[in-house]
Amino acid sequence: MNKPYIILHMVTSVNSKITGDFLTTDAGKSACDTYYKIHSEYKADAYACGRITMEESFTKGYRPRLSAYKDLPAIREDFVAKKHARYAVAIDPHGVLGWKKDVIKDEDPGYNNAHVIEVLTQDVADEYIAFLRKRNVSYIFCGEKEIDVNIMLEKLYSLFGIEKLLLEGGGKTNTLFYNADVIDEISLVICPKVSDGLDLFVDGNFDPSKYRLKGINMNEKQVMHSIHLKK
């Protein structure tokens, strides 16, 4: 299968949580700064997140008023709005996210100006497809009611030329990719805090023996680790 090289890149607590109060501590903020730095250093063609992460980070809860698009044509075929230098891949099976533009607007240059690709199933409303067309947001169909990861990756590679993709949460999306056995490398910035919150993988079936240690880096205070695993 032709697919992008997939790197799971996340900030976690020492007990593998990806959400929680630890992110608001000084150590958590330092971990996030390191995370963003590594994100940029990877120079990936795209980054991918699930619907919840995209909504929290970029669309900020905005939902389109779909009734306004009911009389517009809904073309149920993959739509490549434009070729771009970098892409934001939104895994949104049922079509919920409200995009005001076809590119991400973010303070961090590693995320800013990435063209949005919506990953959908056939179980999406015609009005939502018309909405994406109106916004000039690209979209691809990857399954009937559930996302087929292999179809998605083949289309991202063949239609958009994406060769390196950063997978950046949340836990359900990480698990979707892991269970499909398509994650080539894992990059974890580990904050020296224990936390409640959501897990890196939701089903607890992660087997680290599938990967070998590529490297460990520590910050200047020797309290925070960046760990890289590779198949």
C-alpha positions in Angstrom: 0.0 0.0 0.0 1.2 3.5 -0.9 0.8 5.6 2.2 2.4 8.5 4.1 5.1 7.8 6.7 3.1 8.1 10.0 4.6 9.7 13.1 2.5 9.7 16.3 3.6 12.9 18.0 2.1 13.8 21.4 2.6 15.4 24.8 1.9 13.1 27.7 2.2 12.9 31.5 4.4 10.3 33.0 1.3 8.0 33.3 0.5 8.4 29.6 -2.3 10.9 29.9 -2.8 13.4 27.0 -5.3 15.6 28.8 -5.5 17.0 32.3 -4.4 19.8 34.5 -0.7 19.0 34.0 -0.8 20.9 30.7 -1.5 24.2 32.5 1.5 23.8 34.9 4.9 25.4 34.2 6.3 22.0 33.3 3.3 21.3 31.1 3.7 24.6 29.2 7.4 23.8 28.8 6.5 20.4 27.4 4.2 22.0 24.9 6.8 24.4 23.8 9.1 21.4 23.1 6.3 19.6 21.4 5.7 22.5 19.0 9.4 22.8 18.3 9.7 19.1 17.4 6.5 19.4 15.3 8.2 22.0 13.1 11.5 20.1 13.0 9.8 17.1 11.4 8.8 19.3 8.4 5.9 17.0 7.6 3.5 17.5 4.7 0.5 17.2 6.9 -0.8 16.8 10.5 -3.9 14.8 11.4 -6.3 15.1 14.3 -9.6 13.7 15.3 -12.8 15.7 15.4 -12.6 16.6 19.1 -9.0 17.8 18.9 -9.7 19.8 15.7 -12.8 21.4 17.4 -10.9 22.3 20.5 -7.8 23.6 18.8 -9.0 25.2 15.6 -12.8 25.5 14.9 -13.5 26.5 18.6 -16.9 24.9 18.6 -18.3 26.6 15.6 -20.9 24.5 13.8 -22.3 25.4 10.3 -26.1 26.1 9.9 -26.6 23.3 7.4 -30.1 24.3 6.5 -28.5 27.2 4.6 -26.9 24.7 2.2 -29.9 22.4 1.5 -30.5 23.7 -2.0 -26.8 23.5 -3.1 -25.5 20.5 -5.0 -23.9 17.8 -2.9 -21.2 16.0 -5.0 -20.4 12.7 -3.3 -17.0 12.2 -4.7 -13.5 13.1 -3.5 -12.9 16.8 -3.8 -9.3 18.2 -4.1 -9.9 21.9 -3.7 -6.3 22.8 -4.3 -2.8 21.4 -3.9 -1.0 23.1 -1.0 2.4 23.1 0.8 0.9 21.7 4.0 -2.3 20.1 5.0 -4.5 19.7 8.1 -6.3 16.4 8.0 -9.5 16.4 10.0 -10.9 12.9 10.8 -14.6 13.8 11.0 -16.6 10.7 10.1 -20.1 12.2 10.2 -19.3 15.8 9.2 -19.5 18.1 12.2 -16.6 20.6 12.1 -17.4 24.2 11.1 -14.6 25.7 9.0 -14.7 29.4 8.3 -11.8 29.2 5.9 -10.1 26.4 3.9 -6.9 27.0 5.7 -6.0 26.9 9.4 -5.3 30.2 11.2 -3.0 29.7 14.1 -0.3 31.6 16.0 2.1 28.7 15.6 3.8 28.7 12.2 3.9 24.9 12.2 0.1 24.8 12.0 -0.8 28.1 10.3 -1.9 28.2 6.7 -2.4 24.4 6.4 -5.2 23.6 3.9 -8.0 21.5 5.5 -8.8 18.0 4.2 -12.0 16.6 5.8 -12.0 12.8 6.1 -15.6 11.6 5.9 -17.7 8.5 5.7 -20.7 8.1 3.4 -22.8 8.6 6.5 -22.6 12.4 6.1 -25.4 14.8 5.3 -25.6 16.2 1.7 -25.8 19.7 3.3 -22.4 19.3 4.9 -20.8 18.3 1.7 -22.3 21.4 0.0 -21.0 23.4 3.0 -17.4 22.1 2.4 -17.6 22.9 -1.3 -18.8 26.4 -0.6 -15.8 26.9 1.8 -13.4 25.3 -0.7 -12.4 22.7 1.9 -11.1 19.4 0.4 -12.8 16.2 1.4 -12.4 12.4 0.8 -14.7 9.5 1.5 -13.1 6.7 3.5 -15.8 4.2 4.5 -19.5 3.7 4.8 -20.1 4.4 8.5 -16.6 4.0 10.0 -13.3 5.4 8.8 -11.2 2.9 6.8 -7.7 4.0 7.7 -6.0 2.2 4.8 -8.3 3.9 2.2 -7.7 7.2 3.9 -3.9 6.9 3.7 -3.9 5.7 0.1 -6.0 8.8 -0.9 -3.9 11.2 1.1 -0.8 9.9 -0.7 -2.2 9.6 -4.2 -4.5 12.7 -4.3 -2.5 15.2 -2.3 1.1 13.8 -2.4 1.4 13.6 1.4 4.5 11.5 2.2 5.0 12.4 5.9 2.1 12.8 8.3 2.1 13.7 12.0 -0.7 12.0 13.9 -1.6 14.3 16.9 -4.5 12.9 18.7 -6.8 12.4 20.4 -6.8 9.0 22.0 -9.5 7.5 19.8 -7.8 8.6 16.6 -4.4 7.4 17.9 -6.0 4.0 18.6 -7.7 3.9 15.1 -4.3 4.3 13.5 -2.5 1.9 15.9 -5.1 -0.9 15.4 -4.6 -0.5 11.7 -0.9 -1.0 12.2 0.1 2.0 10.2 2.1 4.0 12.8 5.8 3.9 11.8 7.3 6.1 14.5 6.3 7.4 17.9 7.5 10.8 19.3 6.5 11.5 23.0 7.3 14.6 24.9 6.9 13.4 28.5 6.0 16.0 31.2 7.2 15.1 34.7 3.7 15.2 36.2 1.1 12.5 37.0 -2.4 13.4 35.8 -6.0 12.3 35.4 -7.4 12.5 31.9 -7.6 10.6 28.7 -5.1 8.0 27.7 -2.7 8.0 24.7 -4.5 4.9 23.4 -8.1 4.3 24.6 -8.1 0.4 24.7 -4.9 -0.2 26.5 -3.6 -2.6 23.9 -0.4 -0.7 23.0 2.6 -3.1 22.6 5.9 -1.1 22.8 7.8 -4.2 21.8 6.7 -3.5 18.2 9.0 -0.5 18.3 12.7 0.0 19.0 14.2 3.0 20.8 15.4 5.6 18.4 16.5 8.2 21.0 15.9 10.0 24.3 16.5 13.7 24.8 16.3 15.7 28.0 15.7 19.4 28.6 18.3 21.6 30.2 17.0 20.9 33.7 17.1 17.2 33.1 13.5 16.7 34.1 11.6 16.3 30.8 12.1 13.7 28.2 11.5 13.5 24.5 11.4 9.9 23.5 11.4 8.5 20.0 10.4 5.0 19.1 10.6 3.5 15.6 9.5 0.2 14.0 
